[in-house]
Each structure stands twice: as structure tokens, then as C-alpha cells.
């Protein structure tokens, strides 16, 4: 569906009569008994701080991109989405259509794995910092002499803690296995790497490098289920393939653009976050929409 970036931004939902389960950094989640209603707002977080300036249309874009990937890769891993059609929601939610249309999903409940399943196909960000310091990422030894943004072949699985507040922290695979069980950890690693490789190939055919991403999984009836969001600019690093040059940070289609702006400010990365100027908001919208259009388009 087309993304309307001119419509008023939605910073927070208000659904009187529905039970709010939690407000995350971006998503408001409502408990509907045996199901959850997940609504992606236009909030933006950076350095784990929710910024006061929304990005118009961002929640719709994130939801539509997730739905695209969930459908494309459903043969690899079942997902939690029941429907994103408001007409199929409980009738009492129809009056909130203006807050739900395009930006919400009705999903099954799962027992969420308490880890982020991160896959890195390129060495950058916190992974590169760990590598410079120790020669390894999450306990995985890597070849000497890697530069920032060098490609990793094969991609590596580097789990992290799932922090409700503050920063996620990289952990070893052994720590993950001790947390969720060895069999479940092995399954999550295998599926994460397969999802990433499939998505990386799809993106590269459309001029985009999927540098890294994080997956979240839950368990329902003993079965692993792909949940939350799927390969969005909020959970992934997307780089333009034609501008890629290792040895430096890359131009991006994700919120790295906002992070780079924030790094120029005298801000201690603690709440409250600073307001974003209109030109940064406009450029962020432009980057998100371009990534969305390219990924859903034909190979080039």
C-alpha cells in the first residue's frame, strides 16, 4: 500500500475499552485475550531513547514492510500474524480505524524467547567495536585485519539480551543456550541464518545491502514462531549497494541517518532526547520510503 507521509503523525494510540498491555519504544500492544493487537506508532528511538519528534508515516511503513517479509519468507518460518485487515478485527475496534489502518496487526500470543537473534553479514556498529577490542564478536573469533563494514562470509549469529529499557548487550551463543535451552537455541540460530541469507539475496538483487538484522521469536504449542517486526529499517542496517566502500561507515536507508545527526549534538544519550529538525525528519522519511519501494520492487 502507498505510504502517506503527509498525514498527521501518530505519537501514541488511545483505544478506550481495549486493554493496553505495554508501550514499547515504537509499538503499542493491546491484550485481546488469546490474541494481541500490535500498533506501530510514528515514534522513533535512537540510542535506546524515544525521541520527542515523530516520523510521519513510519509506523505504516514498518508494518507494511514486516507484512511483506513475513509473506515472502513464510516457507522458512511461520509467523504470528493473523490479519492486518481492520475489517476482520473485533467489531469494537472498528471505531479506531484512523489509528489502526495500515499500521496494525492482529497476532497470536506466544511465549517470547528472552533474546534478540542478531545476524551480521557485515562487520560494523557494536560488532566492529567488539572486534577491534578483542578480535571476536560474541565469542566468535574473526580473521585479523577486518575493516569497518567488511563483508562476513558466512554471516555470523550473535545473540543479545532483550532489554525492556536501556541497551541490549551482546552475549555468547553458549549464554543463549543456557537461557533458552540448547535445542531451542540451535533452532533459532539455524532459522535466523536462513532468513537472513534469503533476505540478503532478495535485497541485493534490488540494489540494497542487508548488513545485519535482528529477529525475535516466540513459542506456541511447542513450535517456534517468528514475531514482532521483520527486516525493517528499525531492526536492520540497509545500505545502498552502489555506494558501498568498506573501511568507513556507510550511507544508509535506516535510522543510522538520525544517529549520525544526534552524534553531532552535545547530548549525553540519556532521556529526554532532543527534538529533530524538519530537514532531518524529511530526510529520514525519504530514506525509509526509498528502502520500502526498492525492496518490494523488481530485481535490477
C-alpha angles and dihedrals in degrees: 000000000000115000113234105210092171095065118099112279119250109224097169135004125234115196107165111206094026118102111243108218098182145333111226127189090280109358132068110207124200126197112230097174108259091012139048130223110217117196121187110212126197092255117129126204126197127179085004092297121117107231121224093231116080124213107230113237094006095120092052091048093049092049095047092047091050091050090050093053094041089056096042094051101033091116089064098047135359114241135212100244117118097173143331094199109110089205087067095049121100107290093242089067096056093087088063093057092123089063097039109039111112096350104068140072132194106220141177120256118250139176099256120226106238094229138078111235102217123186120192121197092168130036111242142112118027090348092060091047090053090047093051090050100044111005089244142078118217090342094310111126113222131196117277121256100035115158128216108283096013114153117254116216111218102024115241132230112229114173124202138194117267104235118193088200130015126013129338110234127217114246135183123259088245090058090050091050090051089052102046102017129268097263094049092045091052091050093048091049093048094048094044092054092047093049090048095049092048092048093044092055092047092050096045091054086059098048098264129115114214098209098179142333143183128232130198125206138189134190124238123175089349093304128116113242129192108235145171113025131347126222097321129156087257094057101031144046112239119187130185106251094215092058097045116130120157120224096060141047113283133234106254148201093215137072091287084098088065093044090053090052092048091052088064091060131084092245126134093213091246126120132308098056122211124259116258118234117241093252092056091048091049093048092048091051089049092051094048093048093047091052091048093050094045096047093050093045134084123290113267 
